[in-house]
Structures are given as structure tokens and as C-alpha cells.
Amino acid sequence: MIGNLLLRFGTDEQKRHFLPRIVSGEDKWCQGFSEPGAGSDLAGLRTRARLVDGEWVIDGQKIWTSDARTANWIFVMTRTDPEAQRHKGISMLLVPIDQPGITIRPIRTMVGGSSFNETFFDGARTAEENIVIGPNQGWQAAMALLGLERGDEVATNPIFFGAEVDRLIALAKERGRSGDDKVRNELVKAYTRTQIMRYLGFRTLTGWLKGEVPGRDASVSKLFWSEHHKVTTDLGVSLLGADALAPTGRKPIRHYRADDPGAPNSSASWVDTWMAAISGTIYAGTSQVQRNILAESVLGLPKEARPK
Ligand SMILES: Cc1cc2nc3c(=O)[nH]c(=O)nc-3n(C[C@H](O)[C@H](O)[C@H](O)COP(=O)(O)OP(=O)(O)OC[C@H]3O[C@@H](n4cnc5c(N)ncnc54)[C@H](O)[C@@H]3O)c2cc1C
């Protein structure tokens, strides 16, 4: 996400410095957007940054920072002009994590892992030039980043989700349910959705090849795959019945290839995947937020009332 953003909006120096390190894996990034009081309403963010002697000094808190403990850089949305209107006084800063001004605390989730974190900034510092686009231009950078976040999996998702539907069909057969009308109907719908995802992926790829970057229309695919995943894994868990009460702790099955003979089709892996699927309708903007975006900027419906 940040690599693609810098390709489009970074300075020559930022591209020269950061892009090779992203490609080599030397730098690992995490995303500092959400705060305890600012998730869907990102413009409500309160983390502050001010320029002091050629450096940005940052104070505040982020939450739900995925993989912050394995990352060495974070891109952070900060308020740099507290007097400006809420969308206008924001800047996106690129901040090294390994410094005394940053403290990271893990959050344990119901799925058992703790890749989530709280990230505290207490006089954290970064160089003045580590800013995307420019001071108080952060909203533009954030919207572009979110378009990339919502759109960048569009072409690869059908592969993962197609493999998952294959496993679901195998599960229905294993459980003797593949002759059941209702199950067959749901399997066909799930398969059909993966084909729709394929065409959405082609459309996005074609756009990339023409030099377009996913914009607000990326909400279509984000909403589509995440809602698909919720109902599809729900069917998996229903097929398991009482066996779905089996202990969890396996890697979600979406991460295995269809032709991987070692991939599990166990109750534990389906239950983990089902629980993880719920989060897909939350991160990168919730389904409700995607529907608002589509209603307003794609369908042209009146804007919902928002705080000024
Ligand atoms: C797996 C996962 C990984 C994440 N990783 C990161 C990360 O790395 N970095 C990061 O910054 N954040 C991350 N997040 C946080 C994520 O971006 C937020 O959880 C998300 O934006 C929702 O914000 P919130 O949790 O504050 O919920 P809220 O904004 O409080 O929303 C609560 C409920 O109200 C609904 N709602 C809110 N506003 C509206 C509206 N205007 N109209 C209709 N309904 C509305 C929402 O849809 C939701 O159902 C992650 C979240 C998850 C689940």
C-alpha cells in the first residue's frame, strides 16, 4: 500500500530511499490510521505533530495497528493544523518505529493471535521531509492509500476465494450434504461470486495497465469480497454442525493453495477462518462505510449528515 502510494505521490528521494527497501523486505511497514475515537470517522483523529528544529514531533495514540511489532516503519495520520477544518489540517508522516518516543502494546484477539497493537507516540520524531505530498495534504494521501488498500487484492482474491470454495464443495461431499438442495444452492452462489470477483479483478488490472489507480470504486470489490467471505465461511461452519465446536488455532484456510495436498479441511481451520472473516468487513473501512461511499460517490445519492 505504502509502496504504491509513494510511487504515485512520493518525492524522488522518497522513492529512491524507500521503494528498494520495501521490495527487499528490509523495511516492513504498518498503518497508523485508527485511533480510539477515530475509526470510520478518520477525520476525527487527534494525534498531533508539530515541526521542531527540522523534525516532526508526534504525540498521541493509534489503535488496531496490525503487525506493529514486526514493522520498522509506520505511516501515521497526524493533525498538523489544529485550527483548520477537520479534513484540512492533517498530514501523513513516515516514521521510524525503533525510537524511544514510540511504545507498542499488543492486543489479544478472540481468534487467539495478537498481531493487533496499540501504538503510543510520546514525543516521537521523524525528519521534516518524511511527509507524503506535503503539510496538511494528508487527507488526499489517506484517500489514495485507502483506494489502494481496498483495491490492491482485487486481482488475487479470486484465486484464494476460488480455492476456498473448492474446499467447501469437498467439505459438503465429505459430510454427505452435497445432495441437499439448500446447500447446493449456496455452493452455486458462492462459486458464482468468485467468478464475479474474477471479472472485478480483470477490470482493476486493466485500469492499472492504463495507469489508473483504484479510487472510490474500489469499495465495490472490498464490500463484495468481504461480505462473500462472511457468508461462505458461515456455510462451512454450518456444514460442520457440532464439530465446529472443535478447538481453534490453525492457520486460516484461505492462506493455502487449492492444490496444496497438506492443506487442512478441518473443523478447526474452518472455524478460525469464519471468525477471521468477520474482520474483513471491518478493516480498510467497514461494510457500512463502503455502502455510504458507493451511495454518495458512485450512485450520487444525497450525502449523509456528518460532523463539520
Ligand atoms: C483485522 C483488522 C486489522 C486492522 N488493521 C488496522 C491497521 O493496521 N491500522 C489501522 O489504523 N487500523 C486498523 N484496523 C482498524 C479499522 O480500520 C477500524 O476498525 C475500522 O475503520 C472501523 O473503525 P472502528 O473500529 O473505530 O469502528 P467505528 O468507526 O466505531 O464503527 C462502529 C460501527 O458503526 C458503524 N458506523 C460508523 N460510522 C458509520 C456511518 N457513518 N454510517 C453507517 N455506519 C457507521 C460501523 O460500520 C461499525 O459497524 C484494523 C481492523 C481490523 C478488524
The ligand as an SDF file (V2000), in Angstrom:
LIG
                    3D

 53 58  0  0  0  0  0  0  0  0999 V2000
   -8.2860   -7.1840   11.1800 C   0  0  0  0  0  0  0  0  0  0  0  0
   -8.1930   -5.6940   11.3110 C   0  0  0  0  0  0  0  0  0  0  0  0
   -6.9820   -5.0620   11.0370 C   0  0  0  0  0  0  0  0  0  0  0  0
   -6.8670   -3.6860   11.2080 C   0  0  0  0  0  0  0  0  0  0  0  0
   -5.6450   -3.1030   10.9790 N   0  0  0  0  0  0  0  0  0  0  0  0
   -5.5020   -1.7770   11.1380 C   0  0  0  0  0  0  0  0  0  0  0  0
   -4.2310   -1.1620   10.9390 C   0  0  0  0  0  0  0  0  0  0  0  0
   -3.2310   -1.8290   10.6460 O   0  0  0  0  0  0  0  0  0  0  0  0
   -4.1260    0.1720   11.1200 N   0  0  0  0  0  0  0  0  0  0  0  0
   -5.1890    0.9360   11.4450 C   0  0  0  0  0  0  0  0  0  0  0  0
   -5.0320    2.1570   11.5350 O   0  0  0  0  0  0  0  0  0  0  0  0
   -6.4170    0.4010   11.6720 N   0  0  0  0  0  0  0  0  0  0  0  0
   -6.5880   -0.9540   11.5250 C   0  0  0  0  0  0  0  0  0  0  0  0
   -7.8140   -1.5370   11.7530 N   0  0  0  0  0  0  0  0  0  0  0  0
   -8.9090   -0.7090   12.2790 C   0  0  0  0  0  0  0  0  0  0  0  0
  -10.0190   -0.4680   11.2750 C   0  0  0  0  0  0  0  0  0  0  0  0
   -9.6160    0.4340   10.2770 O   0  0  0  0  0  0  0  0  0  0  0  0
  -11.2220    0.0910   12.0760 C   0  0  0  0  0  0  0  0  0  0  0  0
  -11.6390   -0.9210   12.9820 O   0  0  0  0  0  0  0  0  0  0  0  0
  -12.3670    0.4590   11.1650 C   0  0  0  0  0  0  0  0  0  0  0  0
  -12.0490    1.5760   10.3840 O   0  0  0  0  0  0  0  0  0  0  0  0
  -13.6620    0.7690   11.9710 C   0  0  0  0  0  0  0  0  0  0  0  0
  -13.4120    1.6920   12.9620 O   0  0  0  0  0  0  0  0  0  0  0  0
  -13.8290    1.4220   14.4730 P   0  0  0  0  0  0  0  0  0  0  0  0
  -13.3240    0.0670   14.8660 O   0  0  0  0  0  0  0  0  0  0  0  0
  -13.3820    2.5900   15.2960 O   0  0  0  0  0  0  0  0  0  0  0  0
  -15.4100    1.3230   14.4810 O   0  0  0  0  0  0  0  0  0  0  0  0
  -16.4450    2.5360   14.4520 P   0  0  0  0  0  0  0  0  0  0  0  0
  -15.9960    3.5490   13.4560 O   0  0  0  0  0  0  0  0  0  0  0  0
  -16.6560    2.9920   15.8640 O   0  0  0  0  0  0  0  0  0  0  0  0
  -17.7460    1.8340   13.9140 O   0  0  0  0  0  0  0  0  0  0  0  0
  -18.6150    1.0770   14.7450 C   0  0  0  0  0  0  0  0  0  0  0  0
  -19.8240    0.6500   13.9100 C   0  0  0  0  0  0  0  0  0  0  0  0
  -20.5370    1.8150   13.4610 O   0  0  0  0  0  0  0  0  0  0  0  0
  -20.6850    1.7970   12.0500 C   0  0  0  0  0  0  0  0  0  0  0  0
  -20.5700    3.1540   11.5080 N   0  0  0  0  0  0  0  0  0  0  0  0
  -19.6520    4.0750   11.8210 C   0  0  0  0  0  0  0  0  0  0  0  0
  -19.8400    5.2070   11.1100 N   0  0  0  0  0  0  0  0  0  0  0  0
  -20.9120    4.9730   10.3010 C   0  0  0  0  0  0  0  0  0  0  0  0
  -21.6000    5.7440    9.3210 C   0  0  0  0  0  0  0  0  0  0  0  0
  -21.1990    6.9990    9.0250 N   0  0  0  0  0  0  0  0  0  0  0  0
  -22.6700    5.1900    8.6850 N   0  0  0  0  0  0  0  0  0  0  0  0
  -23.0740    3.9070    8.9850 C   0  0  0  0  0  0  0  0  0  0  0  0
  -22.4500    3.1300    9.9180 N   0  0  0  0  0  0  0  0  0  0  0  0
  -21.3950    3.6420   10.5610 C   0  0  0  0  0  0  0  0  0  0  0  0
  -19.5260    0.9480   11.5430 C   0  0  0  0  0  0  0  0  0  0  0  0
  -19.8220    0.3890   10.2740 O   0  0  0  0  0  0  0  0  0  0  0  0
  -19.4310   -0.1100   12.6430 C   0  0  0  0  0  0  0  0  0  0  0  0
  -20.3710   -1.1350   12.4090 O   0  0  0  0  0  0  0  0  0  0  0  0
   -7.9760   -2.9050   11.6210 C   0  0  0  0  0  0  0  0  0  0  0  0
   -9.1990   -3.5390   11.9000 C   0  0  0  0  0  0  0  0  0  0  0  0
   -9.3040   -4.9100   11.7600 C   0  0  0  0  0  0  0  0  0  0  0  0
  -10.6240   -5.5650   12.0980 C   0  0  0  0  0  0  0  0  0  0  0  0
  1  2  1  0
  2  3  1  0
  2 52  2  0
  3  4  2  0
  4  5  1  0
  4 50  1  0
  5  6  2  0
  6  7  1  0
  6 13  1  0
  7  8  2  0
  7  9  1  0
  9 10  1  0
 10 11  2  0
 10 12  1  0
 12 13  2  0
 13 14  1  0
 14 15  1  0
 14 50  1  0
 15 16  1  0
 16 17  1  0
 16 18  1  0
 18 19  1  0
 18 20  1  0
 20 21  1  0
 20 22  1  0
 22 23  1  0
 23 24  1  0
 24 25  2  0
 24 26  1  0
 24 27  1  0
 27 28  1  0
 28 29  2  0
 28 30  1  0
 28 31  1  0
 31 32  1  0
 32 33  1  0
 33 34  1  0
 33 48  1  0
 34 35  1  0
 35 36  1  0
 35 46  1  0
 36 37  1  0
 36 45  1  0
 37 38  2  0
 38 39  1  0
 39 40  1  0
 39 45  2  0
 40 41  1  0
 40 42  2  0
 42 43  1  0
 43 44  2  0
 44 45  1  0
 46 47  1  0
 46 48  1  0
 48 49  1  0
 50 51  2  0
 51 52  1  0
 52 53  1  0
M  END
$$$$
